[in-house]
Amino acid sequence: MSDQNAQPENAPSFNMQRVYLKDLSLEMPNAPNIFLEQDAPEVEVAINVGGQALAETVFESAVTVTVTTRIKDKVLYLVEATQAAIFEIANIPAEQLDPIMGIVCPTMLYPYLRANVADAITRTSLPPLHLAEVNFQALFEQRLAQAAQEAGAVDAGKESGLILPPGMTRQ
């Protein structure tokens, strides 16, 4: 009797194998004097997405956030954090790999990153910063459009800057 739950050998598969905090840095260069300031802080957030092939069907995806909070021209705190995960991605068409690595994987990682950043800031005795939701599809499409504009390319869908495993090419 055959196993009814068995997947065909070439069936597409996508699994998060491990999630981890790859890097976390928090600086408060103007403490303790900055605590005496009465003005409201200004927050600047920058987000970057990256990925790399580790093996033929194993990939690392990473989301990096840099949060700079200033009062007037003085830095209250600077947080840089990279949340990463290892994904197994097999039997997926090459043209779908970039959107998976640029949209799906970061969307899965971002809640972990938000929690780690909020926790790090809370440990400074300051109120936590809750990062806003991010539309990784819009960021991915922006990056494609920017790459196409910089390259003068007509077809923006061919290149995202993500690294494919050896032997895989973009269509």
C-alpha positions, 0 to 999 in steps of 0.5 A: 500500500502506498503512502497517500501523503507522499510527495512526488520526488520533483514536487515544489517545496519551501521550508524554513529550516532555521531562523536566527538573529545574525547581528544586533548592535545598539549604541547610545553615544550621547547618554546620559546627557541626552536623557535631559533633552525635552524635545521629541525624538525623530526616528529614521528607519532604513530596511534592506533585504538580502539573500544568498545561495548556500547550496543547490536548494538551501538559501539564506535570506536576511532582513537588516534594519537601521534605526537612528533616533535623534533629538535635535542633532544628537543621536539618542540611539542607533540600532542595527539588526539583521534577522536571517533564516535558512530556507530549503527551496526545491523544484521551484522555477528559476523565475520564481526564486527572486520573488520568493527570496525578495518577498516571501522570505523577508515577510516571514522574517520581519516579525522576528526582527521587529520583536528583537529591535523592540526588546533591545530598545526596551532594555535601554530604559526607553519606551520600545519602538514598534516598527511599522509593517512593511510591504516587501512586495512594494520594496521588491518592485521598487528595487527592480524598477531602480535596477532597470533604470540604472541599467537602462534595461527595458525588462525590469523583471530579470534582475534583483541582485539576489544570488542564484545557486550554481547552474541556475540562470534567470529566464 
